[in-house]
Amino acid sequence: MIRLTASDARSDFSTTLNKVAFTKERVLLERHGKPLAALVPVEDLELLQELENRLDLAAARKALKEPGRIPWAKVKKDLGL
């Protein structure tokens, strides 16, 4: 992974962006020696989003199985919907 200061990345943004887009290189942007943000290929972002969706789905399924949950129809009725 490439590490760049935010100002270095800004001064040559086109080259940095091309490295990420075409060589699939990840770039960690730092300010004062501390990680600030990252530039990642779109494929990496899509994979991260898919993983988050799977975790959310697993959590939702688990919550639906928990005892004591209130059925949606009852919630709507109680709220007068």
C-alpha positions in Angstrom: 0.0 0.0 0.0 1.2 3.5 -0.9 1.3 6.1 1.9 1.1 9.7 0.9 0.6 12.9 2.7 -2.7 14.6 1.7 -0.7 17.5 0.2 1.4 15.2 -1.9 -1.7 13.4 -3.2 -3.3 16.7 -3.9 -0.3 18.1 -5.9 -0.3 15.1 -8.2 -3.9 13.8 -7.9 -4.2 12.6 -11.5 -1.2 10.3 -11.1 -2.4 9.0 -7.7 -5.9 8.4 -9.1 -4.5 6.5 -12.1 -2.5 4.3 -9.8 -5.6 3.4 -7.9 -7.8 3.0 -11.0 -5.5 1.1 -13.3 -3.0 -0.8 -11.1 -5.5 -1.5 -8.3 -3.0 0.0 -5.8 -4.5 1.2 -2.5 -3.3 4.6 -1.3 -3.4 5.7 2.4 -3.6 9.4 2.8 -2.0 10.9 5.9 -1.9 14.2 7.6 0.7 14.9 10.3 1.7 11.2 10.1 -1.7 9.9 11.0 -4.0 8.0 8.6 -6.8 10.3 7.3 -8.5 8.5 4.4 -7.8 5.9 1.7 -8.2 5.8 -2.1 -9.2 2.3 -3.1 -10.2 0.7 -6.5 -13.9 0.6 -7.1 -13.8 -3.2 -6.9 -12.5 -3.0 -3.3 -15.3 -0.6 -2.4 -17.9 -2.9 -4.0 -16.6 -5.9 -2.1 -16.7 -3.9 1.2 -20.3 -2.9 0.5 -21.2 -6.5 -0.2 -19.7 -7.6 3.0 -21.5 -4.9 5.0 -24.8 -5.9 3.3 -24.2 -9.6 4.3 -23.5 -8.6 7.9 -26.6 -6.4 8.0 -28.7 -9.2 6.6 -27.3 -11.7 9.2 -28.1 -9.3 12.0 -31.6 -8.7 10.7 -32.3 -12.4 10.5 -31.0 -12.9 14.0 -33.2 -10.1 15.3 -36.2 -11.6 13.7 -35.6 -14.8 15.6 -35.3 -13.2 19.0 -38.2 -13.9 21.3 -40.4 -11.1 22.4 -40.3 -9.2 19.2 -43.5 -7.3 18.3 -45.2 -8.3 15.0 -45.3 -5.4 12.4 -49.1 -5.7 12.1 -49.5 -5.0 15.9 -47.1 -2.0 15.7 -49.1 -0.6 12.8 -52.4 -1.2 14.7 -51.1 0.4 17.9 -50.0 3.5 15.9 -53.3 3.7 14.1 -51.8 3.1 10.7 
